[in-house]
Amino acid sequence: MASSTNRRRRTPSHTGAHQPAVRRTRQGWRGPLLAVGCLGLLAAALRAAPGGEAPERSANLQVAWVATLPEWREQLLVAAFPAGPVLLVQQEDQRLTALSPEDGRALWTLQPGRPLLGPPIAAGERVLLCFGDELLLVEAGSGQLVHRSLLPGEPSALPAADAELLYLPSVRQDRLHARWIEPPGQAADVARTPGRSGPTEAWSLVRPGGFRGGLLWLADPAPGLLVFGSGEGSLCALAGGPQPATSLLWELPLGGLVGQPVLHGDLLVVASAQQQVAAVQPATGRIVWRAAVDAPLRGTPLVSEGCVVVGSTGGCRALDLADGRLLWSRPILGLPLGSLPGLFAARLLDGSVGLFALADGSPRRAASGRRIACHADRLYDWSEGRRLRCLQVGERAPHDGRRGSAGPQR
């Protein structure tokens, strides 16, 4: 399940990475950690695209719509669901509003009274939201509250959900709790009563070393897998569902995870603290390929059109999804945060966002926005006060054609 998040806080530090390994603080999870280095090469690259073409024109983004938000907002996020994406914005009084991606109109509003911690997590047609020590599960289209629950102690990783259960990792005893969304035999209207502590626990599992980073729920292969990082630095999988999990299905030592695993087709792409990127078969844990990178990795890998784009302290580079070979390397000191047809967006050291070609990493546009979200062929740019612009890709950015327009389909 791959979705894009970013924020600009008014506090001095800006920590985390785009969908990275989750850092726990006293307030909860926090967003991106950027590499530190010189901006000179990147600034020069963004001033002019290859061939002298102005980078602002080469991306060919057309304004689809502009919406004026009623108040200044603190966060802009996008969550993808089978029925389509939903934009989520949170303002200074902590209200969370869902906007239509088609025209920017408000769909529903929640008033949790505290900031959203971590990215929204898509669970079918529902969205899982963490506010402090409280977890809300709501219908993505209507905002109807499905479940409210207190987290079982300090969270050690982002939670996950399937159609029946919530999976909540806790620092306490390094335990994973599986809770019913609607307990068997209990009326739905009772289970959904706001203010209740939530449904009963189906099972729990103690894992020495605990659960780190974030849980990733995979509905396929059946009956479903939970993939997570361990305190020992391994990538692990166990069976989800109502039957109690008793042991791991597989464990892959990686020396520590960087960012979150990304599912693309039938491959899990993961970055490790040992400066390696690997593609793994989720059903078996078998490594399909592993590629070494010559600099410490930063953030979650971005997978699009047959490319795996990773950020590092030495810049961004792209690997072939089919075999892990290096396609290109550029001194882009930033973190990939989303993709568009033929393009990817990266958050740069000064907090701004640039657009680059997936084919070769060349600069295509210097976006002004600091709050950017990407989905399909649209970029949502919230940078001009209360104005939210939706920019749509027109003519596709040039592709080198080595792997076809979409790359290997897995």
DOKOL-445852 format. One line per 8 residues: number of its first residue (from 1); their letters; for each residue x, y, z of N, C-alpha, C. Coordinates in pm, whole numbers. Layout:
NUM = a = X/Y/Z/X/Y/Z/X/Y/Z | ... $
***
This chain:
1 = masstnrr = 87/-116/0/0/0/0/89/120/0 | 87/193/-112/174/304/-115/99/431/-132 | 115/527/-39/58/655/-39/154/757/-8 | 142/948/-37/242/1050/-18/200/1145/89 | 304/1197/186/279/1283/300/389/1382/312 | 357/1499/345/460/1594/381/399/1708/455 | 486/1776/532/437/1885/614/548/1986/639 | 513/2107/675/609/2205/720/562/2254/855 $
9 = rrtpshtg = 638/2219/958/599/2256/1092/661/2388/1128 | 602/2456/1227/654/2585/1269/750/2572/1386 | 781/2449/1422/881/2424/1525/1017/2416/1458 | 1127/2428/1534/1258/2438/1473/1302/2317/1394 | 1262/2196/1433/1315/2078/1365/1211/2015/1276 | 1264/1951/1168/1178/1884/1071/1234/1745/1057 | 1174/1646/1122/1237/1516/1134/1156/1409/1066 | 1220/1295/1040/1156/1182/976/1196/1177/831 $
17 = ahqpavrr = 1128/1099/746/1150/1096/603/1019/1068/539 | 1014/1088/407/887/1062/345/852/916/363 | 749/889/440/708/755/476/827/675/521 | 905/719/624/1027/651/658/1005/552/768 | 1118/494/815/1110/423/941/1064/522/1044 | 966/485/1125/898/581/1211/982/612/1333 | 998/739/1361/1067/780/1480/965/812/1587 | 987/755/1709/894/780/1818/946/894/1903 $
25 = trqgwrgp = 861/990/1932/894/1100/2020/791/1104/2130 | 803/1199/2220/704/1209/2327/567/1244/2273 | 564/1310/2158/434/1345/2100/384/1240/2003 | 472/1149/1956/427/1047/1862/519/1043/1741 | 463/1010/1625/542/998/1504/559/1134/1440 | 671/1153/1376/697/1278/1307/751/1252/1168 | 739/1348/1081/766/1335/939/910/1363/897 | 947/1402/774/1073/1367/709/1203/1418/770 $
33 = llavgclg = 1311/1336/756/1446/1374/793/1524/1390/664 | 1580/1510/642/1650/1538/518/1799/1528/538 | 1869/1481/433/2014/1476/438/2070/1618/437 | 2191/1637/494/2252/1769/501/2367/1773/403 | 2376/1878/323/2484/1892/227/2475/2023/155 | 2548/2036/45/2556/2162/-30/2444/2169/-131 | 2381/2285/-140/2270/2305/-233/2316/2358/-368 | 2445/2390/-383/2490/2458/-504/2462/2381/-630 $
41 = llaaalra = 2502/2252/-634/2481/2174/-755/2335/2160/-789 | 2251/2138/-686/2108/2120/-710/2044/2249/-757 | 2080/2361/-696/2022/2488/-738/2057/2518/-882 | 2182/2490/-921/2221/2515/-1059/2144/2425/-1155 | 2123/2301/-1114/2050/2209/-1201/1907/2251/-1221 | 1845/2307/-1117/1705/2346/-1127/1685/2475/-1203 | 1793/2554/-1219/1777/2680/-1290/1762/2658/-1440 | 1817/2548/-1491/1807/2522/-1634/1802/2373/-1659 $
49 = apggeape = 1707/2329/-1739/1696/2188/-1774/1791/2158/-1889 | 1809/2030/-1923/1897/1995/-2035/1855/2065/-2163 | 1958/2111/-2239/1929/2178/-2365/1886/2321/-2348 | 1897/2377/-2228/1861/2516/-2208/1713/2540/-2192 | 1631/2433/-2191/1487/2450/-2179/1451/2491/-2038 | 1360/2587/-2022/1320/2631/-1889/1253/2517/-1817 | 1298/2481/-1694/1242/2364/-1626/1095/2381/-1595 | 1047/2506/-1578/905/2527/-1547/815/2486/-1662 $
57 = rsanlqva = 867/2487/-1787/785/2452/-1901/794/2304/-1936 | 909/2241/-1905/933/2108/-1956/844/2002/-1892 | 796/2023/-1768/711/1924/-1704/570/1925/-1761 | 529/2039/-1823/400/2051/-1889/285/2016/-1794 | 276/2086/-1683/166/2069/-1589/61/2176/-1617 | -64/2131/-1628/-176/2221/-1654/-262/2232/-1529 | -310/2352/-1499/-396/2374/-1382/-532/2311/-1409 | -569/2212/-1328/-700/2148/-1341/-805/2224/-1260 $
65 = wvatlpew = -771/2268/-1139/-861/2348/-1057/-782/2416/-946 | -844/2520/-890/-787/2592/-777/-897/2606/-672 | -868/2570/-548/-965/2582/-438/-907/2674/-331 | -993/2756/-274/-953/2842/-163/-997/2779/-34 | -900/2746/51/-932/2683/178/-977/2790/278 | -1074/2760/364/-1129/2861/453/-1029/2913/555 | -933/2832/595/-834/2874/693/-700/2814/656 | -595/2870/716/-462/2817/694/-453/2675/750 $
73 = reqllvaa = -392/2587/674/-382/2447/715/-236/2410/743 | -219/2309/825/-86/2268/866/-31/2151/785 | -117/2062/738/-71/1943/668/-153/1921/542 | -89/1859/443/-157/1815/322/-113/1673/295 | -210/1581/289/-180/1440/268/-277/1385/165 | -239/1275/103/-329/1208/10/-328/1059/44 | -447/1000/51/-462/858/77/-538/796/-40 | -485/686/-93/-545/620/-209/-631/503/-164 $
81 = fpagpvll = -750/491/-224/-843/384/-194/-892/323/-326 | -950/204/-321/-1001/143/-446/-1096/233/-523 | -1176/312/-452/-1272/400/-519/-1209/532/-561 | -1082/555/-528/-1015/679/-564/-950/744/-444 | -866/845/-468/-793/910/-358/-879/1010/-283 | -836/1043/-162/-896/1148/-81/-784/1238/-31 | -802/1369/-43/-706/1463/12/-743/1494/156 | -645/1495/244/-668/1526/384/-584/1647/423 $
89 = vqqedqrl = -648/1747/484/-576/1865/531/-612/1887/678 | -513/1930/754/-537/1959/895/-496/2103/924 | -585/2177/992/-559/2317/1021/-511/2334/1165 | -483/2459/1200/-417/2486/1327/-502/2450/1449 | -635/2450/1437/-717/2411/1551/-737/2259/1556 | -659/2186/1476/-653/2039/1475/-768/1974/1401 | -860/2051/1342/-965/1988/1262/-903/1923/1138 | -953/1805/1104/-907/1731/987/-1020/1729/886 $
97 = talspedg = -991/1777/765/-1093/1787/660/-1050/1704/540 | -1145/1628/485/-1122/1553/362/-1175/1632/245 | -1096/1643/139/-1134/1718/19/-1145/1624/-100 | -1233/1658/-192/-1245/1583/-316/-1124/1612/-404 | -1058/1509/-459/-946/1533/-548/-988/1586/-684 | -1119/1584/-711/-1168/1630/-841/-1187/1780/-848 | -1227/1843/-735/-1252/1987/-739/-1214/2059/-610 | -1165/1988/-510/-1120/2052/-386/-1231/2082/-287 $
105 = ralwtlqp = -1356/2041/-314/-1463/2071/-219/-1452/1981/-96 | -1500/2033/18/-1492/1959/143/-1593/1843/142 | -1548/1725/184/-1633/1606/190/-1680/1580/333 | -1590/1589/429/-1625/1567/569/-1515/1625/657 | -1549/1642/786/-1455/1701/881/-1461/1624/1012 | -1343/1602/1070/-1332/1545/1204/-1271/1648/1296 | -1307/1643/1423/-1251/1734/1522/-1191/1653/1638 | -1074/1593/1615/-1015/1508/1720/-955/1588/1835 $
113 = grpllgpp = -925/1717/1813/-870/1799/1921/-721/1784/1941 | -655/1710/1854/-510/1693/1862/-455/1664/1723 | -326/1683/1703/-271/1668/1567/-267/1523/1522 | -275/1507/1392/-260/1376/1331/-114/1334/1338 | -90/1214/1388/46/1163/1404/70/1052/1302 | 165/1073/1214/192/974/1112/96/988/995 | 122/918/886/39/927/767/-94/855/784 | -197/893/707/-320/813/705/-292/677/643 $
121 = iaagervl = -359/575/694/-334/438/649/-461/385/584 | -453/353/455/-569/301/383/-593/156/423 | -719/123/454/-760/-13/487/-888/-42/412 | -875/-90/288/-993/-105/203/-1049/31/169 | -1179/53/198/-1241/183/176/-1245/264/304 | -1165/227/401/-1157/299/528/-1018/357/545 | -1008/456/633/-880/517/660/-854/512/810 | -732/472/845/-690/458/984/-611/583/1021 $
129 = lcfgdell = -652/651/1128/-592/778/1169/-547/770/1314 | -426/816/1343/-373/815/1480/-366/958/1532 | -430/982/1646/-428/1112/1712/-382/1091/1856 | -254/1120/1885/-204/1096/2019/-213/949/2054 | -281/918/2164/-296/778/2205/-428/720/2156 | -496/789/2066/-626/744/2017/-617/708/1870 | -689/602/1834/-692/553/1697/-835/560/1646 | -855/620/1527/-988/629/1466/-986/556/1332 $
137 = lveagsgq = -1090/478/1307/-1111/415/1178/-1239/474/1121 | -1230/540/1005/-1346/608/947/-1362/565/802 | -1487/578/753/-1515/553/611/-1451/666/530 | -1373/631/428/-1301/732/352/-1394/825/276 | -1506/774/227/-1595/857/146/-1684/949/226 | -1726/907/348/-1823/985/426/-1768/1040/556 | -1656/986/604/-1605/1027/734/-1677/963/850 | -1768/870/825/-1842/804/933/-1745/725/1022 $
145 = lvhrsllp = -1759/744/1151/-1674/675/1246/-1712/527/1253 | -1616/439/1227/-1637/296/1235/-1588/242/1369 | -1475/294/1414/-1416/241/1537/-1327/346/1602 | -1335/354/1733/-1246/440/1811/-1184/355/1920 | -1054/365/1937/-985/281/2033/-865/354/2089 | -832/327/2214/-709/376/2273/-596/281/2237 | -481/337/2203/-367/254/2172/-318/183/2297 | -274/60/2285/-230/-18/2401/-89/21/2444 $
153 = gepsalpa = -75/134/2509/57/181/2550/125/257/2439 | 250/295/2462/325/373/2364/345/292/2237 | 307/346/2120/321/268/1997/467/257/1956 | 504/139/1905/639/118/1856/647/127/1704 | 534/127/1636/531/131/1490/392/174/1447 | 377/207/1320/247/241/1266/157/118/1264 | 28/133/1293/-64/19/1292/-105/-20/1151 | -186/-125/1142/-241/-171/1015/-381/-224/1041 $
161 = adaellyl = -456/-251/934/-592/-302/948/-629/-386/827 | -713/-486/850/-777/-557/740/-928/-539/755 | -1009/-623/692/-1154/-605/698/-1210/-633/837 | -1142/-714/919/-1195/-755/1048/-1118/-704/1168 | -986/-685/1152/-901/-663/1267/-815/-538/1252 | -783/-478/1368/-680/-377/1378/-556/-443/1438 | -438/-408/1384/-313/-463/1434/-232/-348/1495 | -213/-355/1627/-156/-242/1701/-28/-286/1771 $
169 = psvrqdrl = 88/-242/1724/213/-276/1791/237/-183/1911 | 290/-239/2019/310/-163/2142/449/-189/2197 | 509/-83/2255/638/-99/2322/625/-188/2444 | 508/-181/2510/487/-260/2631/499/-410/2601 | 600/-472/2658/626/-616/2642/652/-654/2496 | 685/-554/2411/711/-582/2269/598/-667/2210 | 476/-622/2228/358/-701/2196/282/-643/2076 | 227/-732/1995/137/-696/1887/-5/-736/1927 $
177 = harwiepp = -97/-639/1926/-236/-665/1962/-321/-670/1834 | -404/-773/1822/-502/-782/1714/-641/-763/1775 | -708/-655/1739/-839/-623/1797/-948/-631/1690 | -1062/-681/1733/-1178/-684/1643/-1227/-543/1615 | -1257/-515/1489/-1325/-389/1456/-1470/-397/1501 | -1535/-508/1473/-1670/-537/1522/-1667/-678/1580 | -1669/-693/1710/-1660/-826/1770/-1769/-919/1720 | -1738/-1044/1695/-1840/-1140/1650/-1958/-1144/1746 $
185 = gqaadvar = -2080/-1137/1689/-2200/-1144/1771/-2242/-1012/1831 | -2165/-906/1810/-2201/-776/1866/-2262/-689/1757 | -2371/-621/1788/-2438/-536/1691/-2345/-425/1645 | -2353/-393/1514/-2264/-292/1457/-2284/-156/1523 | -2412/-121/1556/-2435/12/1613/-2374/25/1752 | -2363/-88/1824/-2298/-84/1955/-2147/-73/1939 | -2094/-152/1844/-1949/-152/1823/-1900/-16/1775 | -1985/60/1707/-1942/186/1650/-1977/306/1737 $
193 = tpgrsgpt = -2025/281/1856/-2064/392/1942/-1943/479/1974 | -1943/609/1937/-1829/695/1966/-1802/699/2116 | -1674/703/2150/-1636/715/2290/-1610/583/2359 | -1650/471/2296/-1620/341/2357/-1472/311/2342 | -1419/228/2429/-1277/195/2424/-1242/107/2307 | -1343/52/2241/-1316/-25/2121/-1349/-172/2139 | -1338/-248/2031/-1374/-389/2035/-1273/-472/2113 | -1312/-595/2143/-1229/-683/2224/-1109/-732/2145 $
201 = eawslvrp = -1012/-785/2217/-890/-832/2156/-909/-973/2104 | -867/-997/1979/-875/-1130/1921/-756/-1215/1965 | -638/-1157/1962/-518/-1226/2007/-406/-1124/2020 | -299/-1165/2084/-179/-1082/2092/-57/-1172/2083 | 54/-1110/2044/177/-1186/2023/294/-1106/2077 | 377/-1170/2159/499/-1108/2209/613/-1146/2115 | 685/-1046/2070/796/-1069/1979/922/-1008/2041 | 1021/-1088/2085/1144/-1032/2140/1208/-935/2041 $
209 = ggfrggll = 1239/-816/2087/1292/-713/1998/1185/-621/1945 | 1060/-665/1953/948/-578/1920/926/-558/1771 | 839/-461/1742/796/-428/1607/839/-285/1578 | 906/-262/1466/960/-131/1435/916/-86/1296 | 921/45/1276/892/103/1145/743/117/1120 | 681/14/1076/538/18/1049/491/-117/999 | 370/-154/1036/313/-279/986/258/-257/845 | 279/-353/760/226/-348/625/138/-469/606 $
217 = wladpapg = 7/-445/581/-87/-555/562/-94/-590/415 | -74/-718/382/-81/-767/245/-195/-866/236 | -299/-831/161/-415/-920/147/-383/-1042/62 | -284/-1030/-24/-245/-1140/-111/-96/-1165/-90 | -49/-1284/-64/-123/-1410/-75/-215/-1436/44 | -329/-1505/14/-423/-1539/119/-355/-1636/217 | -390/-1630/346/-496/-1551/408/-453/-1411/447 | -339/-1366/402/-293/-1232/434/-169/-1234/522 $
225 = llvfgsge = -80/-1137/499/45/-1129/573/57/-994/641 | 125/-993/754/170/-871/818/322/-867/805 | 373/-763/740/517/-747/721/562/-632/809 | 675/-649/878/721/-547/970/872/-558/989 | 931/-452/1044/1070/-453/1081/1084/-490/1227 | 1189/-565/1261/1210/-606/1399/1316/-519/1464 | 1322/-526/1597/1422/-451/1669/1563/-497/1638 | 1578/-619/1588/1710/-670/1551/1751/-629/1411 $
233 = gslcalag = 1666/-555/1341/1701/-508/1207/1661/-599/1095 | 1571/-696/1121/1526/-788/1017/1392/-744/959 | 1364/-792/838/1232/-780/779/1161/-912/803 | 1040/-907/863/971/-1028/907/829/-1030/852 | 770/-1149/849/631/-1165/809/565/-1269/897 | 440/-1245/933/358/-1343/1003/218/-1340/945 | 143/-1446/970/8/-1457/916/-87/-1369/995 | -169/-1292/923/-272/-1213/987/-404/-1288/989 $
241 = gpqpatsl = -509/-1220/1033/-640/-1283/1038/-681/-1321/1178 | -803/-1377/1194/-858/-1407/1328/-782/-1515/1404 | -717/-1609/1333/-646/-1715/1402/-519/-1659/1465 | -493/-1690/1591/-375/-1634/1658/-245/-1669/1585 | -162/-1567/1567/-31/-1590/1508/62/-1644/1616 | 132/-1750/1587/219/-1813/1687/366/-1802/1652 | 398/-1786/1525/539/-1780/1485/551/-1704/1354 | 673/-1665/1322/700/-1594/1197/694/-1691/1080 $
249 = lwelplgg = 647/-1640/966/651/-1718/843/790/-1713/782 | 853/-1598/790/992/-1586/746/1056/-1463/810 | 1189/-1464/814/1266/-1354/869/1389/-1333/782 | 1412/-1206/743/1521/-1174/652/1613/-1072/718 | 1732/-1111/764/1823/-1016/828/1871/-911/727 | 1851/-783/760/1891/-674/671/1980/-571/741 | 2005/-589/870/2088/-493/940/2017/-362/971 | 1885/-363/971/1807/-243/998/1739/-191/873 $
257 = lvgqpvlh = 1615/-144/888/1539/-92/775/1549/60/769 | 1546/113/649/1538/257/626/1406/284/557 | 1323/368/616/1191/393/560/1101/273/578 | 1001/264/492/903/157/497/918/64/378 | 887/-65/393/879/-152/275/769/-104/181 | 791/-119/52/694/-75/-49/652/-195/-131 | 522/-220/-138/470/-330/-219/441/-279/-359 | 497/-347/-459/470/-314/-600/450/-444/-675 $
265 = gdllvvas = 326/-470/-717/296/-597/-781/319/-710/-682 | 405/-805/-720/434/-917/-630/572/-904/-568 | 623/-782/-557/753/-758/-496/742/-659/-381 | 819/-685/-276/840/-588/-169/976/-526/-192 | 982/-393/-200/1109/-323/-215/1143/-259/-81 | 1265/-282/-33/1303/-236/99/1444/-182/93 | 1470/-72/169/1604/-15/183/1658/-53/321 | 1787/-80/329/1846/-123/455/1951/-24/502 $
273 = aqqqvaav = 1980/-30/632/2082/55/691/2222/13/649 | 2236/-99/583/2365/-144/532/2391/-96/390 | 2322/12/351/2339/75/219/2307/-22/105 | 2195/-93/122/2150/-184/19/2001/-167/-6 | 1959/-194/-129/1818/-199/-166/1789/-341/-214 | 1677/-395/-169/1646/-534/-205/1501/-544/-250 | 1476/-640/-341/1341/-677/-383/1314/-817/-330 | 1201/-834/-261/1172/-958/-189/1036/-1012/-230 $
281 = qpatgriv = 1025/-1142/-244/895/-1205/-265/823/-1216/-131 | 707/-1149/-113/644/-1148/19/594/-1284/65 | 557/-1373/-26/503/-1502/15/610/-1591/79 | 736/-1578/37/840/-1669/81/956/-1599/153 | 970/-1468/134/1085/-1397/188/1209/-1412/104 | 1198/-1470/-14/1315/-1490/-101/1358/-1357/-163 | 1488/-1332/-160/1542/-1210/-221/1555/-1231/-371 | 1485/-1149/-449/1492/-1156/-595/1620/-1089/-645 $
289 = wraavdap = 1651/-974/-590/1779/-908/-618/1815/-816/-503 | 1944/-786/-493/1994/-696/-392/2099/-607/-458 | 2092/-476/-434/2185/-381/-496/2250/-296/-388 | 2381/-278/-398/2455/-195/-304/2454/-50/-351 | 2446/42/-256/2449/186/-283/2569/243/-209 | 2638/341/-270/2764/389/-215/2749/504/-115 | 2630/522/-59/2607/626/41/2492/582/132 | 2488/630/256/2377/595/345/2242/635/287 $
297 = lrgtplvs = 2146/544/292/2014/568/235/1929/652/329 | 1835/726/270/1744/810/346/1602/793/290 | 1506/770/376/1366/770/336/1321/640/273 | 1195/638/235/1131/521/177/1153/518/26 | 1187/401/-33/1203/395/-178/1073/433/-250 | 1090/491/-368/978/525/-455/982/431/-574 | 872/359/-600/866/263/-710/763/312/-812 | 807/331/-935/717/379/-1039/776/346/-1176 $
305 = egcvvvgs = 692/295/-1265/728/272/-1406/856/192/-1423 | 871/86/-1345/987/1/-1360/1113/55/-1296 | 1104/167/-1223/1220/226/-1156/1201/222/-1005 | 1310/203/-933/1313/219/-789/1404/339/-760 | 1346/448/-716/1423/569/-688/1446/577/-537 | 1572/593/-498/1606/602/-357/1687/729/-333 | 1667/787/-215/1744/903/-174/1857/861/-81 | 1967/935/-85/2080/905/1/2154/1035/32 $
313 = tggcrald = 2254/1026/119/2333/1144/151/2416/1189/32 | 2431/1102/-70/2506/1139/-190/2419/1177/-307 | 2287/1179/-290/2197/1216/-399/2094/1107/-423 | 2020/1120/-532/1919/1022/-570/1971/935/-683 | 1928/810/-683/1964/719/-790/1845/628/-818 | 1842/574/-940/1733/486/-982/1789/349/-1016 | 1717/246/-971/1752/107/-1001/1641/45/-1084 | 1678/-51/-1167/1578/-122/-1247/1501/-218/-1156 $
321 = ladgrllw = 1369/-210/-1158/1287/-296/-1074/1304/-443/-1109 | 1340/-473/-1233/1351/-612/-1276/1472/-683/-1217 | 1586/-613/-1209/1709/-681/-1167/1798/-599/-1075 | 1759/-475/-1041/1835/-395/-947/1954/-322/-1006 | 1975/-330/-1138/2090/-261/-1195/2071/-109/-1189 | 2182/-37/-1179/2178/109/-1170/2139/168/-1304 | 2038/255/-1305/1994/324/-1426/2055/463/-1436 | 2056/535/-1326/2119/667/-1323/2143/710/-1179 $
329 = srpilglp = 2232/808/-1163/2261/866/-1033/2277/1016/-1051 | 2214/1094/-964/2218/1240/-974/2242/1300/-836 | 2311/1417/-830/2334/1483/-700/2212/1560/-653 | 2098/1491/-646/1974/1552/-597/1968/1529/-447 | 2000/1630/-370/2005/1615/-225/1866/1637/-168 | 1789/1533/-167/1651/1539/-119/1593/1399/-112 | 1465/1393/-81/1397/1265/-63/1282/1251/-162 | 1275/1140/-237/1160/1116/-324/1032/1109/-241 $
337 = lgslpglf = 926/1177/-289/802/1177/-211/679/1142/-292 | 688/1125/-422/572/1090/-502/608/1088/-649 | 520/1030/-731/547/1021/-874/427/1066/-955 | 457/1109/-1077/362/1144/-1180/405/1070/-1305 | 325/1065/-1410/368/996/-1532/500/1051/-1585 | 604/967/-1586/734/1007/-1637/815/1094/-1543 | 762/1127/-1424/828/1220/-1333/826/1166/-1191 | 917/1219/-1107/904/1199/-963/933/1331/-893 $
345 = aarlldgs = 871/1347/-777/890/1467/-696/984/1434/-581 | 1071/1531/-548/1164/1513/-436/1162/1638/-350 | 1160/1618/-219/1169/1731/-127/1316/1765/-106 | 1352/1890/-134/1491/1932/-131/1529/1985/6 | 1657/2016/23/1708/2053/154/1645/2180/209 | 1606/2273/121/1546/2398/169/1397/2384/196 | 1343/2262/182/1201/2238/208/1114/2246/86 | 1166/2301/-26/1086/2309/-149/1085/2174/-219 $
353 = vglfalad = 1011/2166/-329/994/2041/-403/1036/2062/-547 | 1114/1968/-600/1149/1970/-741/1093/1849/-812 | 1067/1864/-941/1022/1752/-1025/1136/1711/-1117 | 1154/1580/-1132/1266/1526/-1208/1215/1413/-1297 | 1287/1388/-1408/1249/1282/-1501/1284/1146/-1443 | 1190/1053/-1449/1218/916/-1407/1322/849/-1496 | 1328/889/-1622/1416/823/-1718/1562/844/-1686 | 1600/967/-1644/1741/996/-1623/1770/1088/-1506 $
361 = gsprraas = 1667/1129/-1428/1688/1216/-1313/1709/1362/-1346 | 1695/1400/-1472/1717/1539/-1509/1605/1627/-1454 | 1635/1753/-1417/1533/1842/-1359/1428/1880/-1461 | 1304/1885/-1417/1194/1920/-1506/1113/2040/-1456 | 1113/2065/-1329/1038/2179/-1277/1081/2204/-1134 | 1094/2332/-1097/1120/2369/-960/988/2414/-899 | 921/2324/-828/791/2357/-770/809/2452/-653 | 718/2545/-638/729/2644/-531/673/2592/-400 $
369 = grriacha = 589/2491/-407/517/2448/-288/603/2371/-190 | 575/2388/-63/639/2308/41/543/2199/88 | 416/2213/59/318/2110/88/269/2055/-45 | 318/1938/-80/291/1878/-211/241/1736/-189 | 143/1695/-269/99/1556/-270/81/1514/-415 | 116/1390/-447/104/1338/-583/14/1216/-583 | -64/1203/-688/-143/1082/-709/-177/1071/-856 | -147/953/-915/-173/926/-1056/-108/1036/-1140 $
377 = drlydwse = -186/1112/-1219/-127/1215/-1304/-149/1355/-1249 | -176/1366/-1118/-206/1497/-1059/-112/1529/-944 | -73/1656/-940/8/1708/-831/-74/1815/-759 | -87/1802/-628/-163/1897/-547/-63/1988/-476 | -67/2115/-510/32/2213/-466/-37/2315/-375 | -1/2314/-249/-60/2406/-152/51/2496/-101 | 76/2604/-173/190/2688/-142/158/2837/-139 | 43/2875/-186/10/3018/-196/-98/3054/-95 $
385 = grrlrclq = -58/3071/31/-154/3107/134/-260/3001/151 | -386/3038/126/-497/2943/143/-535/2874/15 | -460/2896/-95/-495/2838/-224/-433/2700/-242 | -517/2606/-283/-473/2471/-317/-494/2452/-467 | -383/2425/-538/-391/2406/-682/-375/2259/-716 | -455/2213/-811/-440/2079/-867/-381/2094/-1006 | -262/2040/-1026/-193/2046/-1155/-193/1908/-1217 | -230/1901/-1343/-241/1774/-1413/-134/1766/-1522 $
393 = vgeraphd = -72/1649/-1533/31/1631/-1635/-35/1629/-1771 | 19/1710/-1863/-31/1712/-2000/40/1607/-2081 | 122/1652/-2177/200/1558/-2257/302/1490/-2169 | 315/1362/-2184/403/1282/-2100/547/1327/-2114 | 618/1331/-2002/761/1364/-2005/835/1257/-2085 | 943/1298/-2157/1016/1201/-2240/1069/1085/-2158 | 1065/966/-2216/1113/844/-2150/1220/783/-2238 | 1318/716/-2179/1428/664/-2260/1389/540/-2339 $
401 = grrgsagp = 1274/479/-2304/1223/368/-2383/1293/236/-2364 | 1391/228/-2271/1465/104/-2255/1379/-9/-2202 | 1276/27/-2124/1193/-77/-2064/1048/-64/-2105 | 1020/20/-2203/882/45/-2240/824/152/-2149 | 707/199/-2180/650/313/-2107/619/283/-1963 | 591/159/-1931/555/126/-1793/656/36/-1724 | 760/-6/-1793/859/-93/-1733/803/-232/-1713 | 877/-317/-1646/830/-454/-1625/709/-457/-1537 $
409 = qr = 608/-529/-1579/486/-542/-1501/495/-664/-1413 | 491/-640/-1280/504/-752/-1186/376/-768/-1109 $
***
